[in-house]
Structures are given as structure tokens and as C-alpha cells.
Amino acid sequence: MLKKDLINIVLIIILILIIGGVGLKFIPSFPVISDSEGYDVVAQNLIQGKGFIYNDKPIKESLSNNFVGYPVFLASIYYLFGHDYQIVKFIQFLLLGGMAIIVYLMTRKFLDLSPLLALLSSLTLILWPYFIFYPTLIVSETLFIFFFLLLIYFLLSFSKKPSLKNSLLVGGLLGIAALVRPVALFLPFWIVFFLLIFLKPLREKVNLLKLVIVLIVFFAVLSPWGMATHQLNPISNHLLQSIITKAYVRLDYTEGSQALKPGETSLKTMALARLKNIYLFWNPGAEGANAQTIKETFPIMGVLFHIYKIFFFIVLALAFWSLKWIRRKKEILILWIVIFYFWSLHIVFWPYPRYTLPIIPLIIVLAWFSLQNIGYKILNRNLNKTEEKT
């Protein structure tokens, strides 16, 4: 690692400590309700030795979101520091710093970004409004995205060098990510399938074995939870019902959106709703009840939210521009394979900005990759014009 890289990583750490301190002091506290309450209660029951219990019942019977990774994370913090939400939020800001460092290392090692652009990629992540906001909530997003980005880093390492070590790390991180949020449950099969189609070296016998090891390790990480709860996976109990009933027919699917009742669902309505989800998935957000609370606390945030939305679509456009390099650079292909997984999944399910959030770091990375290559193209064009004149 170059001295410049070490300096940039130190700058990232300093910045996240500043942002974390400011965020904890000034961002309003939101009530611990709904999923947050479930996570919190289960974590406290774990500390008391009661197990994964909510309302005196196993969570597989009492919670629709019965995945265990985040309650274990909370229980670990409560055990070490006591039942203190501020400590949880501070640690989640540290995880945000870890996410930024992973992005920095990823862009330097696999996308050949300059130290400056790699740093700007990390700073874009840290300063992204949703990434500042979510560490202040008792929800699983920050923890999930941290492990998800670690997974992407080692997946890119695996594509470059399909070693046993990398296959173990990819499989293990896939399992951990699925335990935190079940959205990752089908990701191993998606990744293996498309890697085999698009990356010829992975079709060699020895590398096929490494891909099988990824799946074996993934199931091995999930298996203790399956044995403890007598179910195969940590997925939501009401997944199928959600697929059927959460067909949104309104363009405004944020706060107060109306889901269809089971008896009202028709094939045509569901198909139209799924078609709308293709573009609704890319909604920048900043429109729900929490955003309204922040705007009421800090009126200037209304203007800043509009600026953020413009910036969001600029970044998104630049990320899509990177598709030009999808055939020439396998790392771009792999990042888009993962992005298309989340996009496809939430076309079938339902699109909220929080479900787009895990792939926003990849969108940021691809946007800066595009900017670097656009810059190179302009520079080369100017050099050619200069040479022609001379």
C-alpha cells in the first residue's frame, strides 16, 4: 500500500469520527418501533438467556422478519456496554467508516482509480444522506451493507484469483449477509450461475470445485440457525404473501402507499405494478415520514433534499455509463451482476429506497470509474489535437 493510500484512509477515519459525532448530536432520535423494537427485544432476551424470543414466542412464530444477524449484533453491544442506543449508533458510524475504507481499497485494487478519485468515492459514500441517516436508527441496513461490501471485495478477489481462501471468504460472507438480511439468500446461486456463463476461467474443473465450496460454506453458515429453529433458512415467514399482495399500483409508494388486498389482486394489475417497479426501484427517496421530521427540525434540509435528488440522478447516469466497459473489464461485469440481482428481486417484490441502499456504494464506485475514463478520453482527444497541430 502506498503512503498516499495510508494518508487517505486516515482522512476517512477522521472524517467519519467527525460526522458520527455531529450526527449523534444533531440528528433527531426516532422511536424504536416496528422492526427496530423487535430487534431490540430479541437482543435483550438473548442477553437474559431466553434465546430468540419475542412476545414469549420463538421469533419464527412472532415476527415476520425473523432473521437473526442484527439481534446478535445488538446483543453483543448490550452485553459489553449495556442497553445504550447511543453506543449502537456510534458503532454503526464506525461501520460506515469501514464501508468507506472497503470502497477505497476496492476502487484502488480492482478498478485502478487514482488515489484522489478513490478517496472521492469513499467521501461520496460517507456524505450520502441515507448513509449518514441510517446509522442513527436501530435497523439492520448499516450492518448488512458492511458485510455486503466485504463480500463484494472478496468476490472481486475470487474472480481475479479463485483460491480456496477466497472461496471460503465469499461463502462465509454470503451466509453472514443472509443472516442479517434475507435479501442475500438467493445471491449465491445468482452469482455462481452468471459467473459460470460470463467468466470462462471459472468453468475449469478446479475452479468449478471452488464455486461448489462457496455454496457449501454458505449453507454451513446458515445451518446452525436452521437446526436451532427447525427451519431451512432465515427468510421472512410471509415472503410469498408479500410477493402476492405488495403489488403497488401508485407512483407514490413511499409513506401511505396502498397495497392490494389479496382478493383484489389480478394478473394484469400485478404485471403493471412490476413494470412500474423497474423505474420505481431508482427512486432517490427523502420523502417519507422520517425525512419530514428532519425537515421540520432543520428547514434548510428541504432545499438540500432537492439538491440530493439531482445529484442522485447524475451519479446514477454516470454509473450506467460504465456499462460501456462491461465486456472489457470483468470487475465492471461482476458489479453489474450484483446490481441486477437486487434490481430484479425488487421488481418482483416491492421497491423502497431502503432496498436500493445496499447497491448505492456500487453505483457510486461505477460513477467515479466512468468519470475517470471520461476524463482519460477527453485528455487523449486534446493530446491528439495538439499533436495534429504540431
TIBADO-44653 format. One record per residue: residue number from 1; residue in three letters; x, y, z of N, C-alpha, C in turn. Coordinates in steps of 0.05 Angstrom, whole numbers. Example, Ala and Ser with C-alpha at 12.3 -4.5 7.8 and 13.67 -1.06 7.14 Angstrom:
<pts>
pos:code:nx:ny:nz:cax:cay:caz:cx:cy:cz
1:ALA:264:-114:156:246:-90:156:264:-66:156
2:SER:257:-45:142:273:-21:143:258:1:157
</pts>
This chain:
<pts>
pos:code:nx:ny:nz:cax:cay:caz:cx:cy:cz
1:MET:17:-24:0:0:0:0:17:25:0
2:LEU:11:44:-17:26:68:-20:21:87:4
3:LYS:40:105:9:38:125:30:13:142:26
4:LYS:7:149:1:-17:164:-5:-42:150:4
5:ASP:-43:123:0:-66:108:8:-70:108:38
6:LEU:-48:105:53:-50:106:82:-60:132:92
7:ILE:-50:154:79:-59:181:87:-89:184:82
8:ASN:-98:174:59:-126:177:52:-144:160:71
9:ILE:-135:137:79:-150:121:97:-152:134:125
10:VAL:-130:147:133:-131:162:159:-151:185:156
11:LEU:-151:199:133:-170:221:129:-199:210:131
12:ILE:-204:187:120:-231:175:121:-239:170:150
13:ILE:-220:159:165:-226:153:194:-232:179:209
14:ILE:-216:199:205:-220:225:218:-248:236:211
15:LEU:-254:236:185:-280:247:176:-303:232:188
16:ILE:-302:206:189:-325:190:199:-328:195:229
17:LEU:-307:200:243:-309:207:272:-323:234:275
18:ILE:-316:253:258:-329:279:259:-359:277:252
19:ILE:-365:263:230:-393:260:221:-409:245:242
20:GLY:-397:224:253:-411:208:273:-417:225:297
21:GLY:-399:242:306:-404:259:329:-425:279:323
22:VAL:-424:292:300:-445:312:292:-472:298:289
23:GLY:-472:274:276:-497:260:272:-510:252:298
24:LEU:-495:242:317:-506:234:343:-517:258:358
25:LYS:-505:281:354:-513:304:370:-537:318:358
26:PHE:-539:320:331:-559:337:318:-581:322:304
27:ILE:-577:298:295:-598:284:281:-619:275:301
28:PRO:-645:281:297:-665:275:317:-666:245:323
29:SER:-673:238:347:-677:210:355:-705:201:346
30:PHE:-706:177:333:-731:166:324:-740:144:342
31:PRO:-766:140:346:-775:119:364:-767:91:355
32:VAL:-761:74:375:-754:46:369:-780:30:367
33:ILE:-791:29:343:-817:15:339:-814:-4:315
34:SER:-835:-19:310:-836:-37:287:-812:-57:288
35:ASP:-798:-59:265:-775:-77:264:-754:-71:285
36:SER:-750:-45:290:-729:-37:310:-736:-48:337
37:GLU:-761:-46:345:-770:-57:371:-765:-87:372
38:GLY:-772:-101:351:-767:-130:350:-738:-137:354
39:TYR:-720:-124:339:-692:-128:342:-683:-124:371
40:ASP:-692:-101:382:-684:-94:409:-693:-114:430
41:VAL:-718:-122:428:-729:-141:448:-715:-168:446
42:VAL:-712:-177:422:-698:-203:418:-670:-202:429
43:ALA:-656:-180:424:-628:-177:434:-627:-178:464
44:GLN:-646:-165:477:-647:-165:507:-654:-193:517
45:ASN:-671:-207:503:-677:-235:511:-653:-253:508
46:LEU:-637:-248:488:-612:-263:484:-593:-259:508
47:ILE:-591:-234:516:-574:-227:539:-583:-241:564
48:GLN:-609:-244:567:-621:-256:591:-622:-287:589
49:GLY:-612:-298:567:-611:-327:564:-637:-339:555
50:LYS:-656:-323:545:-682:-334:537:-682:-344:508
51:GLY:-661:-336:493:-660:-344:465:-674:-325:447
52:PHE:-679:-334:422:-691:-316:402:-722:-316:407
53:ILE:-729:-300:427:-757:-299:436:-768:-270:433
54:TYR:-793:-268:423:-807:-243:422:-836:-247:430
55:ASN:-845:-231:449:-873:-235:460:-877:-264:470
56:ASP:-857:-274:483:-858:-301:495:-861:-324:475
57:LYS:-855:-318:450:-856:-339:429:-830:-338:413
58:PRO:-822:-361:401:-799:-360:383:-803:-340:361
59:ILE:-782:-327:352:-786:-306:332:-797:-316:306
60:LYS:-793:-342:300:-804:-352:275:-834:-353:275
61:GLU:-846:-352:300:-875:-351:302:-886:-323:308
62:SER:-869:-306:319:-879:-280:328:-870:-256:312
63:LEU:-850:-259:294:-840:-237:278:-840:-245:249
64:SER:-849:-227:231:-848:-233:203:-819:-232:193
65:ASN:-803:-214:205:-775:-212:198:-759:-226:219
66:ASN:-755:-253:215:-743:-269:237:-714:-275:233
67:PHE:-699:-259:217:-671:-264:213:-656:-254:238
68:VAL:-633:-266:243:-621:-265:270:-596:-248:272
69:GLY:-584:-241:249:-558:-228:250:-557:-202:266
70:TYR:-577:-185:261:-577:-159:274:-583:-161:304
71:PRO:-602:-178:313:-606:-181:342:-580:-191:356
72:VAL:-565:-209:343:-540:-219:355:-520:-195:357
73:PHE:-519:-179:336:-502:-155:337:-509:-137:360
74:LEU:-535:-131:363:-545:-114:385:-539:-127:412
75:ALA:-543:-153:414:-539:-167:440:-509:-166:448
76:SER:-491:-167:428:-462:-165:434:-456:-138:445
77:ILE:-468:-117:434:-463:-90:444:-475:-86:472
78:TYR:-500:-95:475:-513:-93:501:-497:-108:523
79:TYR:-486:-131:516:-470:-147:535:-445:-132:544
80:LEU:-432:-119:525:-407:-105:531:-411:-77:543
81:PHE:-431:-63:533:-433:-34:541:-460:-27:554
82:GLY:-478:-46:557:-504:-40:569:-524:-32:547
83:HIS:-548:-29:556:-570:-23:537:-570:7:531
84:ASP:-553:14:512:-549:42:505:-551:46:475
85:TYR:-572:59:466:-575:63:437:-553:81:425
86:GLN:-543:100:440:-522:117:430:-497:101:423
87:ILE:-490:81:440:-467:64:434:-472:49:408
88:VAL:-496:38:405:-503:24:380:-499:42:356
89:LYS:-509:66:358:-508:85:336:-478:93:330
90:PHE:-463:97:351:-434:103:347:-420:81:332
91:ILE:-425:56:341:-412:33:328:-421:31:299
92:GLN:-446:38:294:-456:37:266:-442:58:249
93:PHE:-436:81:261:-420:101:246:-392:90:240
94:LEU:-380:76:259:-354:63:254:-356:43:231
95:LEU:-378:28:230:-383:10:207:-385:25:181
96:LEU:-397:49:182:-398:66:158:-369:73:150
97:GLY:-352:80:169:-324:85:162:-311:60:150
98:GLY:-317:37:161:-307:12:149:-316:8:121
99:MET:-342:15:115:-352:13:88:-337:31:69
100:ALA:-331:55:78:-316:74:62:-288:65:56
101:ILE:-275:52:76:-248:41:72:-249:18:52
102:ILE:-269:1:54:-272:-21:35:-275:-10:6
103:VAL:-292:10:3:-296:22:-23:-269:34:-33
104:TYR:-254:47:-16:-228:58:-24:-210:36:-34
105:LEU:-207:15:-19:-189:-7:-26:-199:-21:-52
106:MET:-225:-24:-54:-237:-37:-77:-231:-22:-103
107:THR:-235:5:-102:-230:21:-126:-201:22:-133
108:ARG:-183:22:-114:-155:23:-119:-145:-4:-131
109:LYS:-154:-26:-119:-143:-52:-127:-156:-63:-152
110:PHE:-182:-60:-155:-196:-73:-177:-205:-55:-200
111:LEU:-208:-29:-195:-218:-11:-216:-196:9:-224
112:ASP:-173:7:-212:-150:24:-220:-155:54:-218
113:LEU:-172:62:-199:-176:90:-195:-152:103:-182
114:SER:-147:128:-188:-125:143:-176:-131:146:-146
115:PRO:-111:151:-130:-116:156:-101:-137:178:-96
116:LEU:-136:199:-112:-155:221:-108:-183:212:-114
117:LEU:-188:199:-136:-215:190:-143:-225:168:-125
118:ALA:-207:151:-116:-215:131:-96:-224:144:-70
119:LEU:-209:165:-62:-217:180:-38:-244:193:-42
120:LEU:-248:205:-66:-273:218:-71:-296:198:-72
121:SER:-291:174:-81:-311:153:-80:-320:147:-51
122:SER:-300:145:-34:-305:140:-5:-320:163:8
123:LEU:-312:188:1:-324:211:13:-353:214:3
124:THR:-358:207:-22:-386:207:-32:-403:188:-16
125:LEU:-392:165:-10:-407:145:7:-413:156:34
126:ILE:-392:167:47:-395:177:75:-415:200:76
127:LEU:-415:217:56:-432:241:56:-459:236:43
128:TRP:-464:212:34:-491:206:22:-512:208:44
129:PRO:-533:223:41:-552:228:63:-562:203:76
130:TYR:-569:183:61:-580:159:73:-559:144:90
131:PHE:-534:146:82:-513:132:97:-507:147:123
132:ILE:-512:173:124:-509:188:149:-533:182:167
133:PHE:-557:179:154:-582:176:169:-584:148:182
134:TYR:-579:127:167:-585:100:177:-569:91:201
135:PRO:-544:100:205:-531:92:230:-545:103:255
136:THR:-562:122:252:-576:133:276:-602:118:282
137:LEU:-608:97:267:-631:81:271:-624:53:281
138:ILE:-641:40:296:-637:13:305:-648:-6:284
139:VAL:-635:-7:261:-643:-24:239:-618:-37:227
140:SER:-622:-57:211:-600:-75:202:-585:-65:178
141:GLU:-594:-43:165:-582:-35:140:-552:-31:141
142:THR:-542:-16:160:-513:-10:162:-497:-35:165
143:LEU:-505:-52:183:-491:-77:188:-491:-94:163
144:PHE:-514:-96:150:-516:-113:126:-497:-102:104
145:ILE:-498:-76:99:-482:-65:77:-452:-68:82
146:PHE:-444:-66:108:-416:-70:114:-407:-98:106
147:PHE:-422:-119:114:-415:-146:106:-418:-150:76
148:PHE:-438:-137:64:-443:-139:35:-419:-129:20
149:LEU:-408:-106:28:-385:-94:14:-360:-111:18
150:LEU:-357:-122:42:-335:-142:46:-338:-165:27
151:LEU:-362:-175:24:-368:-196:5:-360:-189:-23
152:ILE:-367:-165:-32:-361:-156:-59:-331:-154:-63
153:TYR:-317:-144:-43:-288:-142:-44:-275:-169:-49
154:PHE:-283:-189:-34:-271:-216:-36:-282:-231:-61
155:LEU:-306:-223:-70:-316:-235:-95:-299:-225:-118
156:LEU:-292:-200:-118:-274:-190:-139:-246:-203:-137
157:SER:-237:-208:-112:-212:-222:-108:-214:-250:-119
158:PHE:-237:-263:-114:-241:-291:-123:-241:-292:-154
159:SER:-253:-272:-167:-254:-272:-196:-226:-268:-208
160:LYS:-209:-254:-192:-181:-250:-201:-164:-274:-195
161:LYS:-169:-285:-171:-153:-308:-162:-172:-327:-147
162:PRO:-183:-347:-161:-203:-365:-148:-189:-386:-130
163:SER:-178:-376:-108:-164:-393:-89:-184:-404:-68
164:LEU:-175:-424:-54:-191:-436:-33:-198:-415:-11
165:LYS:-179:-399:-4:-183:-378:16:-205:-359:7
166:ASN:-204:-350:-18:-225:-331:-27:-252:-344:-29
167:SER:-253:-370:-37:-279:-383:-38:-291:-387:-10
168:LEU:-274:-392:10:-284:-394:37:-295:-367:47
169:LEU:-280:-346:41:-288:-319:50:-314:-311:36
170:VAL:-317:-316:10:-341:-308:-4:-365:-324:6
171:GLY:-362:-350:10:-384:-366:20:-392:-358:49
172:GLY:-372:-353:66:-378:-345:93:-392:-318:95
173:LEU:-382:-299:79:-394:-272:79:-422:-272:67
174:LEU:-427:-290:47:-454:-293:37:-473:-303:58
175:GLY:-464:-322:74:-480:-333:96:-486:-312:117
176:ILE:-465:-297:125:-469:-276:146:-489:-255:135
177:ALA:-485:-247:111:-503:-226:99:-532:-236:99
178:ALA:-536:-261:92:-563:-272:91:-576:-274:119
179:LEU:-559:-278:140:-569:-279:167:-577:-251:177
180:VAL:-564:-230:166:-570:-203:174:-595:-193:159
181:ARG:-596:-198:133:-619:-192:116:-623:-213:96
182:PRO:-647:-226:94:-651:-249:77:-651:-242:47
183:VAL:-649:-216:40:-647:-208:12:-624:-221:-1
184:ALA:-604:-229:14:-580:-242:3:-583:-272:0
185:LEU:-605:-283:7:-608:-312:8:-604:-325:-19
186:PHE:-614:-313:-41:-612:-325:-67:-587:-315:-82
187:LEU:-573:-296:-71:-550:-284:-84:-528:-304:-91
188:PRO:-521:-324:-74:-500:-343:-82:-506:-357:-108
189:PHE:-531:-366:-112:-538:-381:-136:-538:-362:-160
190:TRP:-546:-338:-157:-546:-318:-178:-517:-313:-187
191:ILE:-499:-308:-167:-471:-303:-173:-458:-326:-187
192:VAL:-461:-350:-176:-449:-374:-188:-459:-378:-216
193:PHE:-484:-376:-221:-496:-380:-247:-484:-361:-268
194:PHE:-484:-335:-261:-474:-316:-281:-444:-315:-284
195:LEU:-429:-322:-263:-400:-324:-266:-393:-347:-284
196:LEU:-408:-369:-282:-403:-392:-300:-409:-385:-329
197:ILE:-429:-368:-333:-437:-361:-361:-416:-342:-373
198:PHE:-408:-322:-357:-392:-300:-369:-362:-302:-365
199:LEU:-353:-317:-345:-324:-319:-339:-314:-347:-345
200:LYS:-302:-350:-369:-294:-376:-378:-274:-390:-360
201:PRO:-254:-375:-347:-235:-389:-330:-248:-404:-307
202:LEU:-272:-394:-298:-285:-407:-275:-298:-433:-283
203:ARG:-299:-439:-309:-311:-464:-318:-291:-487:-318
204:GLU:-266:-481:-312:-246:-502:-309:-252:-519:-285
205:LYS:-244:-545:-286:-252:-564:-266:-244:-555:-237
206:VAL:-220:-546:-234:-210:-538:-208:-225:-514:-197
207:ASN:-233:-496:-215:-248:-472:-206:-277:-478:-201
208:LEU:-288:-497:-216:-315:-506:-210:-318:-516:-182
209:LEU:-297:-530:-173:-297:-541:-145:-297:-518:-125
210:LYS:-282:-496:-132:-282:-473:-114:-309:-460:-112
211:LEU:-324:-459:-134:-351:-449:-134:-370:-466:-117
212:VAL:-366:-492:-119:-382:-511:-102:-376:-506:-72
213:ILE:-350:-500:-66:-342:-495:-39:-356:-470:-29
214:VAL:-359:-449:-46:-374:-425:-38:-402:-432:-29
215:LEU:-415:-448:-43:-443:-456:-36:-444:-473:-11
216:ILE:-424:-491:-8:-423:-508:16:-419:-491:41
217:VAL:-400:-472:39:-394:-455:62:-418:-438:69
218:PHE:-432:-428:48:-456:-412:52:-477:-427:68
219:PHE:-482:-452:60:-502:-468:74:-492:-475:102
220:ALA:-466:-479:105:-455:-485:132:-459:-462:152
221:VAL:-457:-437:142:-461:-414:159:-491:-412:167
222:LEU:-509:-419:149:-537:-418:155:-547:-441:172
223:SER:-534:-464:171:-544:-488:183:-548:-487:213
224:PRO:-531:-473:229:-537:-472:258:-564:-459:264
225:TRP:-570:-438:249:-596:-425:253:-618:-444:245
226:GLY:-615:-458:224:-635:-477:215:-640:-499:236
227:MET:-618:-509:248:-621:-530:268:-634:-519:294
228:ALA:-628:-494:300:-638:-482:325:-668:-476:323
229:THR:-678:-470:298:-706:-462:295:-722:-482:280
230:HIS:-709:-504:271:-723:-525:256:-735:-515:230
231:GLN:-721:-496:217:-729:-487:191:-704:-484:173
232:LEU:-708:-484:147:-686:-486:129:-670:-461:126
233:ASN:-684:-438:129:-669:-413:123:-680:-390:141
234:PRO:-666:-368:142:-674:-345:159:-692:-325:144
235:ILE:-707:-334:125:-722:-316:108:-748:-309:122
236:SER:-760:-287:114:-786:-278:125:-807:-299:123
237:ASN:-823:-303:144:-845:-322:143:-866:-316:122
238:HIS:-869:-290:116:-891:-281:99:-882:-273:71
239:LEU:-860:-285:62:-848:-276:37:-868:-280:14
240:LEU:-880:-304:11:-898:-310:-11:-922:-291:-11
241:GLN:-933:-287:13:-955:-269:15:-948:-240:7
242:SER:-923:-232:14:-914:-206:6:-912:-203:-24
243:ILE:-902:-224:-37:-900:-223:-67:-927:-219:-79
244:ILE:-947:-232:-68:-974:-231:-80:-988:-205:-74
245:THR:-986:-195:-49:-1002:-173:-40:-988:-146:-43
246:LYS:-962:-145:-44:-948:-119:-45:-944:-109:-73
247:ALA:-964:-111:-89:-963:-101:-117:-972:-72:-116
248:TYR:-954:-53:-116:-961:-25:-114:-972:-14:-140
249:VAL:-994:-1:-139:-1006:10:-163:-1004:40:-164
250:ARG:-992:53:-144:-989:82:-143:-960:89:-149
251:LEU:-957:112:-163:-929:121:-167:-916:129:-141
252:ASP:-932:140:-123:-922:147:-96:-924:123:-78
253:TYR:-901:109:-75:-902:84:-59:-887:89:-33
254:THR:-883:114:-25:-868:119:0:-887:117:23
255:GLU:-891:139:38:-909:138:61:-938:137:53
256:GLY:-954:118:63:-982:117:57:-990:103:32
257:SER:-971:88:19:-977:74:-5:-998:52:1
258:GLN:-1015:47:-18:-1036:27:-15:-1028:1:-28
259:ALA:-1026:-20:-13:-1022:-47:-24:-1048:-60:-31
260:LEU:-1048:-76:-51:-1073:-90:-58:-1080:-111:-37
261:LYS:-1106:-114:-33:-1115:-136:-16:-1115:-162:-33
262:PRO:-1111:-185:-20:-1109:-210:-35:-1132:-214:-55
263:GLY:-1156:-208:-47:-1179:-212:-65:-1180:-193:-88
264:GLU:-1165:-171:-87:-1165:-151:-108:-1143:-155:-128
265:THR:-1125:-173:-122:-1101:-177:-139:-1109:-191:-165
266:SER:-1101:-180:-187:-1105:-193:-213:-1078:-195:-227
267:LEU:-1076:-213:-246:-1051:-217:-261:-1043:-191:-275
268:LYS:-1062:-177:-287:-1056:-153:-302:-1046:-131:-283
269:THR:-1059:-128:-260:-1050:-107:-241:-1022:-113:-230
270:MET:-1017:-139:-224:-991:-146:-214:-970:-142:-235
271:ALA:-976:-148:-260:-956:-145:-282:-950:-115:-286
272:LEU:-971:-98:-286:-966:-69:-289:-950:-58:-266
273:ALA:-956:-68:-242:-942:-58:-218:-912:-66:-220
274:ARG:-906:-90:-230:-879:-99:-233:-864:-83:-254
275:LEU:-878:-76:-276:-866:-59:-296:-859:-32:-285
276:LYS:-876:-21:-269:-870:5:-256:-847:2:-237
277:ASN:-844:-21:-224:-822:-25:-205:-795:-23:-219
278:ILE:-794:-27:-245:-768:-25:-260:-756:2:-255
279:TYR:-772:24:-256:-761:50:-252:-766:60:-223
280:LEU:-786:50:-210:-791:59:-182:-768:50:-164
281:PHE:-754:29:-172:-731:19:-156:-710:41:-152
282:TRP:-708:60:-172:-688:80:-172:-698:107:-161
283:ASN:-718:106:-144:-728:130:-131:-707:139:-111
284:PRO:-699:165:-111:-679:174:-92:-688:176:-63
285:GLY:-715:175:-59:-725:176:-31:-726:204:-20
286:ALA:-720:207:6:-722:232:20:-750:244:20
287:GLU:-770:227:22:-798:236:20:-815:225:43
288:GLY:-806:206:59:-823:193:78:-826:209:104
289:ALA:-837:195:124:-843:208:150:-817:217:164
290:ASN:-796:201:163:-771:208:176:-759:233:163
291:ALA:-760:234:136:-750:258:121:-766:283:130
292:GLN:-792:279:133:-808:302:142:-801:312:169
293:THR:-794:293:187:-786:301:214:-760:317:213
294:ILE:-741:307:196:-716:321:194:-720:349:182
295:LYS:-738:352:162:-743:378:150:-756:397:170
296:GLU:-773:386:188:-786:403:208:-765:412:229
297:THR:-745:395:235:-724:403:254:-705:422:241
298:PHE:-697:417:216:-678:434:202:-691:443:175
299:PRO:-705:465:173:-720:473:149:-702:474:124
300:ILE:-677:481:127:-659:482:104:-656:455:90
301:MET:-662:434:104:-659:407:93:-678:403:69
302:GLY:-700:418:68:-718:415:45:-704:422:19
303:VAL:-688:444:19:-672:451:-4:-650:431:-10
304:LEU:-637:422:12:-615:403:9:-625:376:-2
305:PHE:-649:368:5:-660:344:-5:-665:345:-36
306:HIS:-673:369:-45:-676:373:-74:-649:371:-89
307:ILE:-629:383:-76:-602:382:-88:-592:352:-89
308:TYR:-598:338:-67:-591:310:-65:-604:294:-88
309:LYS:-629:299:-94:-643:284:-115:-630:288:-142
310:ILE:-623:313:-148:-609:319:-173:-582:304:-174
311:PHE:-567:306:-152:-541:292:-150:-545:262:-154
312:PHE:-566:251:-142:-571:222:-144:-573:213:-173
313:PHE:-588:228:-189:-592:220:-217:-567:225:-234
314:ILE:-551:245:-227:-525:248:-241:-507:224:-235
315:VAL:-505:216:-210:-489:193:-203:-500:168:-216
316:LEU:-526:165:-217:-538:141:-229:-532:140:-259
317:ALA:-534:163:-272:-528:164:-301:-499:157:-307
318:LEU:-481:167:-290:-452:160:-294:-448:131:-289
319:ALA:-462:119:-269:-459:90:-264:-468:74:-288
320:PHE:-490:81:-300:-500:67:-324:-481:70:-347
321:TRP:-467:93:-348:-447:97:-369:-425:76:-368
322:SER:-420:66:-344:-398:45:-341:-405:19:-356
323:LEU:-430:16:-364:-437:-8:-379:-421:-10:-405
324:LYS:-410:13:-414:-393:12:-438:-369:-5:-435
325:TRP:-360:-9:-410:-336:-24:-405:-342:-53:-395
326:ILE:-367:-61:-396:-375:-86:-384:-362:-110:-398
327:ARG:-356:-108:-423:-343:-130:-438:-313:-130:-435
328:ARG:-302:-106:-430:-273:-103:-429:-261:-107:-401
329:LYS:-278:-104:-380:-267:-105:-353:-286:-122:-336
330:LYS:-276:-146:-328:-293:-165:-314:-303:-154:-287
331:GLU:-288:-137:-275:-297:-126:-249:-323:-110:-252
332:ILE:-325:-95:-275:-350:-80:-280:-373:-99:-284
333:LEU:-367:-121:-299:-388:-141:-303:-398:-153:-277
334:ILE:-380:-159:-259:-387:-172:-233:-404:-152:-217
335:LEU:-396:-127:-216:-412:-107:-201:-440:-104:-212
336:TRP:-442:-105:-239:-469:-103:-251:-485:-128:-247
337:ILE:-472:-151:-246:-487:-176:-240:-500:-174:-213
338:VAL:-486:-163:-193:-497:-160:-166:-519:-139:-166
339:ILE:-514:-117:-180:-535:-95:-181:-560:-106:-193
340:PHE:-558:-121:-215:-582:-132:-229:-597:-152:-211
341:TYR:-582:-165:-193:-595:-183:-174:-615:-168:-156
342:PHE:-606:-146:-144:-623:-130:-126:-645:-117:-142
343:TRP:-639:-107:-166:-659:-94:-183:-681:-114:-190
344:SER:-673:-138:-200:-692:-158:-208:-709:-167:-184
345:LEU:-696:-171:-161:-711:-181:-138:-733:-161:-129
346:HIS:-726:-135:-131:-746:-116:-121:-765:-106:-143
347:ILE:-761:-115:-167:-782:-113:-187:-804:-133:-180
348:VAL:-796:-157:-171:-815:-178:-164:-828:-171:-137
349:PHE:-812:-162:-117:-822:-156:-91:-834:-128:-91
350:TRP:-821:-109:-78:-831:-81:-77:-807:-63:-74
351:PRO:-808:-39:-86:-785:-21:-86:-788:1:-65
352:TYR:-770:2:-46:-767:25:-28:-738:35:-31
353:PRO:-733:60:-25:-705:70:-26:-687:54:-7
354:ARG:-697:44:15:-680:28:34:-671:2:22
355:TYR:-686:-8:2:-679:-33:-11:-659:-28:-34
356:THR:-658:-4:-44:-638:4:-63:-611:10:-49
357:LEU:-612:17:-24:-589:26:-9:-564:8:-11
358:PRO:-567:-19:-8:-543:-36:-9:-526:-33:-34
359:ILE:-539:-27:-57:-523:-25:-81:-514:3:-88
360:ILE:-522:23:-71:-513:50:-76:-483:53:-75
361:PRO:-469:39:-56:-439:41:-58:-428:31:-84
362:LEU:-440:11:-96:-431:1:-122:-437:21:-144
363:ILE:-460:34:-142:-467:55:-161:-447:78:-159
364:ILE:-440:86:-135:-420:107:-131:-393:100:-143
365:VAL:-384:75:-138:-359:66:-148:-359:66:-179
366:LEU:-381:57:-191:-382:56:-220:-384:84:-232
367:ALA:-396:103:-218:-398:131:-227:-370:143:-228
368:TRP:-354:139:-207:-327:150:-207:-309:136:-227
369:PHE:-314:110:-232:-299:96:-253:-305:109:-280
370:SER:-331:115:-285:-339:127:-310:-326:155:-313
371:LEU:-326:170:-291:-314:197:-292:-285:196:-299
372:GLN:-270:176:-287:-242:174:-293:-238:168:-323
373:ASN:-253:149:-333:-250:141:-361:-259:163:-381
374:ILE:-280:178:-373:-288:201:-390:-265:222:-390
375:GLY:-253:226:-366:-231:245:-364:-207:236:-381
376:TYR:-201:210:-381:-179:200:-398:-185:204:-427
377:LYS:-210:200:-435:-218:202:-463:-215:231:-472
378:ILE:-224:250:-456:-222:279:-462:-193:287:-464
379:LEU:-176:277:-445:-148:283:-445:-134:273:-470
380:ASN:-140:248:-477:-128:236:-501:-136:251:-527
381:ARG:-161:260:-527:-171:274:-550:-156:301:-553
382:ASN:-152:315:-531:-138:340:-531:-109:336:-539
383:LEU:-97:315:-529:-69:309:-537:-67:303:-567
384:ASN:-86:288:-577:-85:282:-606:-88:308:-623
385:LYS:-106:326:-614:-110:351:-628:-84:368:-627
386:THR:-71:367:-604:-46:382:-601:-24:371:-620
387:GLU:-22:344:-622:-3:331:-639:-8:337:-668
388:GLU:-34:338:-676:-42:344:-703:-33:373:-711
389:LYS:-36:391:-692:-29:419:-697:1:423:-700
390:THR:16:407:-684:45:409:-686:57:393:-709
</pts>
